[in-house]
Amino acid sequence: MTQEKTPSADSATEPVMEMLSEHIPLSLIMDMASPDGPHSAELLAAEGLPDDEWWNQG
């Protein structure tokens, strides 16, 4: 009888950490992980834009 291997916490979080290291916003990752919401557009409307526009590096 073979035993299924349960992924470790490290291997389960690795794809998310890779996306974060590529500067993919956490809200977008949340949208992909939980398509039923809350959606990043709703979060942005509730929280507002940050004072420091980190996405404009020019």
C-alpha positions in Angstrom: 0.0 0.0 0.0 1.4 3.4 -0.9 1.0 6.4 1.2 0.2 9.8 -0.3 2.7 12.5 0.6 1.2 15.6 2.1 2.9 18.8 0.9 4.8 20.6 3.6 4.0 24.2 4.6 7.1 25.4 2.8 6.2 23.7 -0.5 2.6 25.0 -0.2 3.8 28.6 0.3 6.6 28.5 -2.3 4.5 29.6 -5.3 3.0 32.6 -3.4 6.4 33.7 -2.1 7.8 33.5 -5.7 4.9 35.7 -6.9 5.5 38.2 -4.1 9.2 38.3 -5.0 8.2 39.2 -8.5 6.2 42.2 -7.1 2.8 40.7 -7.9 0.4 42.5 -5.5 -0.9 40.4 -2.7 -4.5 41.5 -3.6 -4.1 40.0 -7.1 -2.8 36.8 -5.6 -5.9 36.8 -3.3 -8.1 37.3 -6.3 -6.6 34.3 -8.0 -6.8 32.1 -4.9 -10.3 33.1 -3.9 -12.3 34.1 -7.1 -15.5 34.5 -5.0 -14.0 37.5 -3.3 -13.4 39.9 -1.8 -12.0 41.3 -5.0 -9.0 43.7 -5.1 -11.2 46.4 -6.7 -13.5 46.3 -3.7 -10.6 46.4 -1.3 -9.0 49.3 -3.2 -12.3 51.2 -3.0 -12.6 50.6 0.7 -9.0 51.3 1.6 -8.1 54.0 -1.0 -4.8 54.5 -2.8 -1.6 54.6 -0.8 0.2 57.9 -0.4 3.4 56.4 -1.9 2.7 55.1 -5.5 5.1 52.1 -5.3 4.1 51.0 -8.8 5.5 54.3 -10.4 9.2 53.8 -10.1 10.0 56.6 -12.6 
